[in-house]
Structure formats: C-alpha cells, structure tokens
Amino acid sequence: MNAPTPQRLRWIIIGTLVAIAIFLSILDSSGNLDSFFAFVRNPMTTILSWTSTQANDLNDAVDGPASLEEARLEIEALQTRIDELELENETLREVQGDYQILLDLVNRARQTPEISRITASVIGYDTSPSVRSLIIDRGTEDGIVVGMPVESSRGLVGRVFRTTANASQVALITDNASTIPVRLGTSRATGVLTGGGIGGETTIDWIDQGFQIERGEIVLTSGLGGNFPADMIIGRVSEVDRNDAELFQQSVVQPAVDFDSLELVFVITGFQPVDTSIFESP
C-alpha cells in the first residue's frame, strides 16, 4: 500500500478539521456544546451523571403507584374534613336562624311590655281541610285557655280554639271562621277582617265609603271587642274594591306572617282590653 502523498495528507487534515468545525457548530446551535466539553474534560463524571439520571427515572416509575395511593388517601381524608366542616356550617346557620327568631320575639315583647306572653313552639299543622290551624306545644298546664291570641315577631297569627294538657290548636287569621275588628294605619278606617279559608282571600269588610283606602296601608287590630290587644300588625292592603253604588267598600289583605314557616310564637296570656262597656248600656 502506497503512503499518502503530502498533498493528499493535507486534504485529509483539512477535511477532518472542517468536519470537526461542523460538528461543534451543530452542538453549539443545539445547546449541547457545554456538555460536550464537559465530557471531553471529564468523561467519567458525565457517564456517571447520565447513569444516575436514568436510575432516578427508574425509581420514580417504580415508586409511582405507591405515591398515587398516598395521594388518593390524602384526598379522601381532605374530603372527609370538608364534609365535616360543611355540616358544622349548616349547624351554625341553623343556630343563627333560631337566635334571630328569638331576638325578633324579644324585640316584639319589648315594644309592648304591658302584655304578658309565653313562648311556644309550632309542632304541627292541622290536616283538616275545613280549618286552617296549627298546633303548639303549650296547653292548660301552662295556663293556656281557649280564646287567647297568638302572635309571631311579624304579626298576628290567630287564636287558641282548642286545648289539651300540654298542646293547643290555634285557628289562623286566614281561616274562614276568623273575624277580627281592624283599622288601617294611614286612612284610620275601620272594618272587620275575615279569613278566606284554603285558597281564599283574607278581606276587610264593612269599610265606610267615606275613607280613601290606598294599597300598601298597614292593617292593625283595633282592639274593639276585647278579644285582641290593639295595634297588633296583621298585614297590608293589597287590593281595594270600591263601588260608589255600594254602602261599604272592601279591601284584600296580604298577611304579614308566613304561616308555613312558623317555628316559635307568643301566646298572649294577659292584656288590658279596650273598655266598650259604656256603649252597651241603653
């Protein structure tokens, strides 16, 4: 084999250098030039680093299922704690609601200190279609007698019409047998509130045509007849039925009390009725 001539050897060296330059340029453009020089300087360290990386990846793959199980257990524990906190919040909201009801009742009692009351809880509703009533947990043993008025923090509820030793039935003001003397807060007109029963409207009848009734007027007990204290809130006028050809006008009343959501009420055990006995004498 013939030895390469000096000119051929020169071309081989130039080609080798060009190849090395191109190789280094590719490494530089790809960001691997520093790694290459590190390998050149200390090839053993680079090999050990690459081996360690591969070993860590293998360990992560092996430990993966165990980590997922731990994460799942932690998520379940956190969800259990969230459920407990939601239950605590719901309990606190219920306590806050009870507190607000009691506060409203106390404020109502402060407004009329001359009236004696006892607190009662609503424990049921009468299922009879003929009577609109509710059941409270106070009876004759608590001093409750038939005829006593019952109110909530928002207004008049009704009147006791049946009792047992430890419970009473209260006929609502919306019952068709309920009649209450009332007056209007703005016009000062008077009339008789009559319940409309199930599906009916609660109305004020026998209002003199001389009064100009407006929608939104507050309806209060007048105290006449002695069955209810005066100035107990009943509701507001929602409609006015006026016909100049009639002797009296009529108004529809929207009660202030939501009878379906009552929880606590006051039974009025004593008050000073309006004295109208002088008008009963000849």
Buried (B, 14 or more C-beta within 10 A) or exposed (E): EEEEEEEEEEEEEEEEEEEEEEEEEEBEEEEEBEBBEEBEEEEEEBEEBEEEEEEEEEEEEEEEEEEEEEEEEEEEEEEEEEEEEEEEEEEEEEEEEEEEBBEBBEEBBEEBEEBBBBBBEBEEBBEEEEBBBBBBBBBBEBEBEEEBBBBBBBBBBBBBBBBEEEBBBBBBBBBBEBBBBBBBBEBEBBBBBBBBBEEEBBBBBBBEBEBEBEEEBBBBBBBBBBBBBBBBBBBBBBEBBBEEEEEBBBBBBBBBBEBEEBEBBBBBBEBEEBEEEEEEEE
